[in-house]
Amino acid sequence: MLSTLHKRASDINEKIAMVGRIVRRGELTPKKLLNLGKNMMDMILHRTTVTGHPSLLMIEPTNTCNIACTFCDTGRGLTIRPKGFMPIENYKKIIDEMSEYVLFLFLYYIGEPFMHPKIYEMIKYAHKKKISTYTSTNGLLIDTPEKAGNLVESGLDTLLISFTGADKENYERYQPGGKFDKLIRNIKMITQEKKKRKSRTPVLKLRFMMMKHNETDITRIKSIASETGVDILNIRAIWVQDKKDSIKEFIPENEKYSRYHVKNDKLQKKSRNKGQCQWLWLGGIVGVDGKALPCCVGFNEVVQMGDTTEGGLKAIWNNDCYKQMRQEILDKTYRLPHCADCSGKMGYQDFT
C-alpha cells in the first residue's frame, strides 16, 4: 500500500514538474488546451469522430538499432516493415502541420533514435516549434562531449535511458552488444554537460527493466542513479506481446515486479484490458515510412491508418480506418490481439 502511494506521489510530482517546464517555455497554449479538451470529451463520450487533432505525437526516426535486446523484435531482426530512416523533410512537414495542436512529441518507436544522422536537428526543430519533446535510447551513441553538448542544447525535455543491470554481466545478458561501462560514462557525460550549461534539461530518466536475473540489483541500481546524476529512476516490468512462455526464465520471482502470474503452468498477465484505449483519441503515431499506425504497442503492425506523405496527418485522422478502429475498441471486438492484453492506459508497465 505504501509503495503504491509512493508511486502515485512520484507520478504526480513528475507531472507537475513537466507541466511547469512546458509553461515556462511557452509550449502550453490556449489553442493546445482547447484541442486536448475536445479530444478528451470525444473519448469520454465514446465518439468515433474526434473533433480535435492529435495532442500527442509519436514519430519514428528509424526502425534500426545498434544492439540486440533479447525480446525486442528490432534487435532480433523480426520486424516486418522495411528498415530505414525518416527523411528530415517528411519529419518537418509533420511537425509544421501539427505544431499548433501537439503538446508532447515522443521521438522514438522501435529503433534507436540516435542512429538517425539528423536526430539533433529533429529535436531542435520540434523545440523551435514549441513542442515538448521526449526520446528513449540505450544511451550508447551519445558517446562524446560534443554529442552530449548537442543533446543539452537541442531543447530536448526528457531523455529515457533503458537499463537492465547493475553490472556488466546482468546488463549484457539482456542487451547483447551493449557496453555497461560505456553507458555509465555516457550518462555521467550528459550530466556534466548539463551542469556546464546550467541546464535543467533534458531530464534524465533511467528506466530499469526488472527481470529475474537482475531483481536483486535494485539497491545497486538506486546507487548508480545517484552516482550518475540522473533525475528520475523508473522501474518497469518486462513484457512481451506474444510468446509469453518464452520469457519464463526472465520473470522476477517477486510478484511485485511481475506483470504475469502462473496459472495451469502458463503465464498470464495479471490484468487484462480494463480501460479504453487512449492513443486512438489523443495521439497520432507515424512510422519511419510516413504510414500512420493505430498504437504504440503493435511493433509488427500490419494495420496502417493512412499515409501522411500523401496529404498529412490531419487528412487521415478521421478517415474510415480510424473511425472503424475506434468503434472496435468501444465494442471490444479487437482486431488486434494485443488490444485485449492492454490495460488501456499509458505507463501501465511502470512501478515507480
C-alpha positions as CSV (number, residue, x, y, z in Angstrom):
1,M,0.0,0.0,0.0
2,L,2.8,2.5,1.0
3,S,4.7,1.7,-2.2
4,T,1.6,2.3,-4.3
5,L,1.0,5.6,-2.6
6,H,4.7,6.5,-3.1
7,K,4.5,5.7,-6.8
8,R,1.4,7.8,-7.2
9,A,3.0,10.7,-5.4
10,S,6.1,10.4,-7.5
11,D,4.0,10.3,-10.7
12,I,2.1,13.4,-9.6
13,N,5.3,15.3,-8.8
14,E,6.8,14.3,-12.1
15,K,3.8,15.5,-14.0
16,I,3.7,18.8,-12.0
17,A,7.3,19.4,-12.8
18,M,6.7,18.6,-16.5
19,V,3.8,21.0,-16.8
20,G,5.9,23.7,-15.1
21,R,8.6,23.2,-17.7
22,I,6.2,23.5,-20.7
23,V,4.5,26.5,-19.2
24,R,7.9,28.3,-18.7
25,R,8.8,27.5,-22.3
26,G,5.5,28.9,-23.6
27,E,4.5,25.5,-25.0
28,L,1.2,25.3,-23.3
29,T,-1.1,27.5,-25.4
30,P,-4.9,28.1,-25.1
31,K,-5.3,26.5,-28.6
32,K,-3.5,23.3,-27.5
33,L,-5.5,23.1,-24.3
34,L,-8.8,23.6,-26.2
35,N,-7.7,20.9,-28.7
36,L,-6.9,18.5,-25.8
37,G,-10.3,19.2,-24.2
38,K,-12.0,18.3,-27.5
39,N,-10.2,15.0,-27.7
40,M,-10.8,14.1,-24.1
41,M,-14.5,14.9,-24.4
42,D,-14.8,12.8,-27.6
43,M,-13.0,9.9,-25.8
44,I,-15.2,10.1,-22.7
45,L,-18.4,10.3,-24.8
46,H,-17.2,7.4,-27.0
47,R,-17.3,9.3,-30.2
48,T,-15.6,7.7,-33.2
49,T,-15.1,11.0,-34.9
50,V,-12.6,13.2,-33.0
51,T,-13.2,16.9,-33.3
52,G,-9.7,17.9,-32.3
53,H,-6.3,17.0,-33.8
54,P,-3.7,14.7,-32.1
55,S,-2.5,16.2,-28.8
56,L,0.3,13.6,-28.6
57,L,2.5,12.6,-31.4
58,M,4.9,9.7,-31.7
59,I,7.3,9.8,-34.7
60,E,9.7,7.0,-35.6
61,P,13.1,8.5,-36.7
62,T,14.4,5.0,-37.5
63,N,13.5,1.4,-37.0
64,T,17.1,0.2,-36.8
65,C,19.1,-0.4,-33.7
66,N,22.8,-0.9,-32.7
67,I,22.2,-3.7,-30.1
68,A,20.1,-6.8,-29.9
69,C,17.9,-6.8,-26.8
70,T,16.5,-10.3,-26.1
71,F,12.8,-9.7,-26.5
72,C,12.9,-6.8,-29.0
73,D,11.7,-7.6,-32.5
74,T,14.1,-5.0,-33.9
75,G,17.1,-6.4,-32.2
76,R,16.2,-10.0,-33.2
77,G,15.5,-9.0,-36.8
78,L,11.9,-10.0,-36.7
79,T,10.3,-6.7,-37.8
80,I,8.1,-6.8,-40.9
81,R,8.5,-3.2,-42.0
82,P,11.5,-2.3,-44.2
83,K,14.4,-0.8,-42.3
84,G,15.1,2.9,-42.9
85,F,15.4,6.5,-41.6
86,M,12.7,9.1,-41.9
87,P,13.7,11.8,-44.3
88,I,14.1,15.1,-42.5
89,E,11.9,16.8,-45.0
90,N,9.0,14.4,-44.2
91,Y,9.5,14.9,-40.5
92,K,9.4,18.7,-40.7
93,K,6.2,18.6,-42.7
94,I,4.5,16.6,-40.0
95,I,5.8,19.0,-37.3
96,D,4.8,22.0,-39.3
97,E,1.3,20.6,-39.8
98,M,0.7,19.6,-36.1
99,S,2.7,22.1,-34.1
100,E,-0.3,24.2,-33.2
101,Y,-2.0,21.2,-31.5
102,V,0.6,18.8,-30.2
103,L,1.6,19.1,-26.5
104,F,4.1,16.2,-26.5
105,L,6.3,14.6,-29.1
106,F,7.7,11.1,-28.5
107,L,10.6,10.9,-30.9
108,Y,11.1,7.2,-30.9
109,Y,9.3,3.9,-31.6
110,I,11.0,0.6,-32.2
111,G,14.5,1.7,-33.2
112,E,17.4,3.6,-31.6
113,P,16.7,7.3,-32.4
114,F,20.4,8.3,-32.1
115,M,21.2,6.2,-35.1
116,H,19.5,8.8,-37.2
117,P,22.1,11.2,-38.6
118,K,19.9,14.2,-38.1
119,I,18.4,13.4,-34.7
120,Y,19.7,16.5,-33.0
121,E,18.3,18.6,-35.8
122,M,14.9,16.8,-35.5
123,I,14.8,17.6,-31.7
124,K,15.8,21.2,-32.3
125,Y,13.1,21.7,-34.9
126,A,10.3,20.5,-32.6
127,H,11.7,22.6,-29.8
128,K,11.7,25.6,-32.1
129,K,8.1,24.9,-32.9
130,K,7.2,24.9,-29.2
131,I,6.6,21.2,-28.8
132,S,7.8,19.4,-25.7
133,T,10.0,16.5,-26.9
134,Y,10.9,13.2,-25.4
135,T,13.0,10.4,-26.7
136,S,14.2,7.0,-25.5
137,T,17.6,5.5,-26.0
138,N,20.0,2.8,-24.9
139,G,22.4,5.7,-24.4
140,L,25.4,4.1,-26.2
141,L,25.6,6.5,-29.1
142,I,25.8,9.7,-27.1
143,D,29.4,9.0,-26.5
144,T,31.4,12.2,-26.9
145,P,31.3,15.6,-25.1
146,E,30.2,17.2,-28.4
147,K,27.2,14.9,-28.8
148,A,26.3,15.3,-25.1
149,G,26.5,19.1,-25.5
150,N,24.4,19.0,-28.7
151,L,21.8,17.0,-26.8
152,V,21.6,19.5,-24.0
153,E,21.4,22.4,-26.4
154,S,18.8,20.7,-28.6
155,G,15.9,21.6,-26.3
156,L,15.0,18.0,-25.5
157,D,12.8,17.9,-22.5
158,T,13.3,14.3,-21.3
159,L,15.7,11.5,-22.2
160,L,14.7,8.0,-21.2
161,I,17.6,5.6,-20.9
162,S,16.9,1.9,-20.9
163,F,19.0,-0.1,-18.4
164,T,18.9,-3.8,-17.4
165,G,21.6,-4.5,-14.9
166,A,23.8,-3.1,-12.2
167,D,26.9,-4.8,-13.6
168,K,28.4,-5.9,-16.9
169,E,27.1,-9.4,-16.7
170,N,23.5,-8.6,-15.9
171,Y,23.3,-5.7,-18.2
172,E,24.7,-7.5,-21.2
173,R,22.6,-10.7,-20.6
174,Y,19.5,-8.9,-21.9
175,Q,21.2,-6.2,-24.0
176,P,23.8,-8.1,-26.1
177,G,26.0,-5.6,-28.0
178,G,25.7,-3.1,-25.2
179,K,28.7,-1.9,-23.2
180,F,27.9,-1.4,-19.5
181,D,31.0,0.8,-18.7
182,K,30.5,2.9,-21.8
183,L,26.8,3.6,-20.8
184,I,27.8,4.7,-17.3
185,R,30.4,7.1,-18.8
186,N,27.9,8.5,-21.3
187,I,25.3,9.2,-18.6
188,K,27.8,11.0,-16.5
189,M,29.0,12.9,-19.5
190,I,25.5,14.2,-20.2
191,T,25.1,15.2,-16.6
192,Q,28.4,17.1,-16.8
193,E,27.3,18.9,-20.0
194,K,24.0,19.9,-18.3
195,K,25.9,21.3,-15.3
196,K,28.4,23.1,-17.6
197,R,25.5,24.8,-19.4
198,K,23.4,25.3,-16.2
199,S,20.6,23.5,-17.9
200,R,17.8,21.6,-16.2
201,T,17.0,19.7,-19.3
202,P,17.0,17.1,-20.7
203,V,15.5,15.5,-17.6
204,L,17.4,12.2,-17.4
205,K,15.1,9.2,-16.6
206,L,16.8,5.9,-16.0
207,R,14.4,3.2,-16.9
208,F,15.3,-0.1,-15.2
209,M,13.8,-3.2,-16.7
210,M,13.1,-5.6,-13.9
211,M,13.8,-9.3,-14.6
212,K,14.6,-12.4,-12.6
213,H,18.4,-12.1,-13.1
214,N,18.5,-8.5,-12.1
215,E,15.8,-8.2,-9.4
216,T,18.5,-8.3,-6.7
217,D,20.2,-5.3,-8.3
218,I,17.6,-2.8,-7.1
219,T,19.7,-1.4,-4.3
220,R,22.7,-1.0,-6.5
221,I,20.6,0.5,-9.3
222,K,19.5,3.2,-6.9
223,S,23.2,3.9,-6.1
224,I,24.0,4.1,-9.8
225,A,21.1,6.5,-10.4
226,S,22.6,8.7,-7.6
227,E,26.2,8.4,-8.8
228,T,25.4,9.2,-12.4
229,G,23.2,12.2,-11.5
230,V,20.0,11.1,-13.3
231,D,16.9,12.9,-12.2
232,I,14.4,10.0,-12.1
233,L,14.7,6.3,-11.6
234,N,11.8,4.3,-13.1
235,I,11.3,0.6,-12.6
236,R,9.4,-1.1,-15.4
237,A,8.1,-4.6,-15.7
238,I,9.3,-6.8,-18.5
239,W,6.6,-7.8,-21.0
240,V,6.1,-9.2,-24.5
241,Q,3.3,-9.0,-27.0
242,D,3.2,-12.7,-27.7
243,K,5.1,-15.9,-26.9
244,K,4.7,-15.2,-23.1
245,D,6.1,-18.7,-22.2
246,S,9.4,-17.8,-23.8
247,I,10.1,-15.2,-21.1
248,K,9.5,-17.5,-18.1
249,E,13.2,-17.5,-17.3
250,F,13.2,-13.7,-17.1
251,I,10.1,-13.2,-15.0
252,P,11.0,-11.9,-11.5
253,E,10.4,-14.2,-8.6
254,N,9.0,-11.3,-6.6
255,E,5.4,-10.9,-7.9
256,K,5.5,-7.2,-7.0
257,Y,7.8,-6.7,-10.0
258,S,6.0,-9.0,-12.4
259,R,3.1,-8.3,-14.9
260,Y,2.5,-12.1,-15.0
261,H,1.3,-14.9,-12.8
262,V,1.4,-18.6,-13.5
263,K,-1.9,-20.4,-14.0
264,N,-2.1,-24.0,-15.1
265,D,1.7,-23.9,-15.8
266,K,1.0,-21.0,-18.2
267,L,2.0,-17.4,-17.9
268,Q,-0.9,-15.0,-17.8
269,K,-1.0,-11.2,-17.4
270,K,-2.3,-10.1,-14.0
271,S,-4.7,-7.6,-15.5
272,R,-6.4,-7.6,-18.8
273,N,-7.9,-4.6,-20.6
274,K,-9.8,-2.6,-18.0
275,G,-9.9,0.8,-19.7
276,Q,-10.4,2.5,-23.0
277,C,-7.5,2.9,-25.4
278,Q,-6.3,6.5,-25.3
279,W,-4.0,6.6,-28.3
280,L,-6.8,6.4,-30.9
281,W,-8.4,9.6,-29.4
282,L,-5.4,11.5,-28.2
283,G,-2.3,10.6,-30.2
284,G,-1.1,10.0,-33.7
285,I,1.7,7.6,-34.4
286,V,3.8,7.9,-37.6
287,G,6.3,5.2,-38.7
288,V,9.6,5.7,-40.4
289,D,7.9,5.4,-43.8
290,G,5.3,8.0,-43.1
291,K,2.5,5.5,-42.5
292,A,0.2,6.2,-39.5
293,L,-0.2,3.3,-37.1
294,P,-3.0,2.8,-34.6
295,C,-1.0,2.0,-31.5
296,C,2.5,2.2,-29.9
297,V,2.5,-1.5,-29.0
298,G,1.9,-3.2,-32.3
299,F,5.6,-3.3,-33.3
300,N,4.9,-5.6,-36.3
301,E,1.6,-3.9,-37.0
302,V,0.2,-4.7,-40.4
303,V,-2.8,-2.3,-39.9
304,Q,-2.0,1.1,-41.3
305,M,-4.3,4.0,-40.9
306,G,-3.1,6.0,-43.9
307,D,0.0,7.7,-45.4
308,T,1.0,11.1,-44.0
309,T,3.2,11.7,-47.1
310,E,0.2,11.8,-49.3
311,G,-1.8,14.6,-47.5
312,G,-0.7,14.9,-43.9
313,L,-2.0,13.5,-40.6
314,K,-5.0,15.8,-40.4
315,A,-6.4,14.3,-43.6
316,I,-6.4,10.7,-42.2
317,W,-7.2,11.4,-38.5
318,N,-10.9,10.8,-39.0
319,N,-10.8,8.5,-42.1
320,D,-12.8,5.3,-42.2
321,C,-9.9,3.2,-40.9
322,Y,-9.5,5.4,-37.7
323,K,-13.2,5.5,-37.0
324,Q,-13.6,1.8,-37.5
325,M,-10.7,1.0,-35.2
326,R,-12.2,3.3,-32.5
327,Q,-15.5,1.6,-32.8
328,E,-13.9,-1.8,-32.4
329,I,-12.2,-0.6,-29.2
330,L,-15.5,0.6,-27.9
331,D,-17.2,-2.7,-28.8
332,K,-14.3,-4.7,-27.5
333,T,-14.3,-6.6,-30.8
334,Y,-10.5,-6.4,-31.0
335,R,-9.0,-6.9,-34.5
336,L,-5.5,-6.8,-33.0
337,P,-4.7,-9.5,-30.3
338,H,-2.6,-7.2,-28.2
339,C,-5.6,-4.8,-27.6
340,A,-7.2,-7.4,-25.4
341,D,-4.0,-7.6,-23.3
342,C,-3.6,-3.9,-23.0
343,S,-4.5,-2.1,-19.8
344,G,-5.9,0.8,-21.8
345,K,-3.8,3.4,-20.2
346,M,-0.3,4.9,-20.7
347,G,2.6,4.0,-18.4
348,Y,0.9,0.8,-17.2
349,Q,4.2,-1.1,-17.0
350,D,5.8,1.3,-14.5
351,F,6.3,0.5,-10.9
352,T,8.0,3.6,-9.6
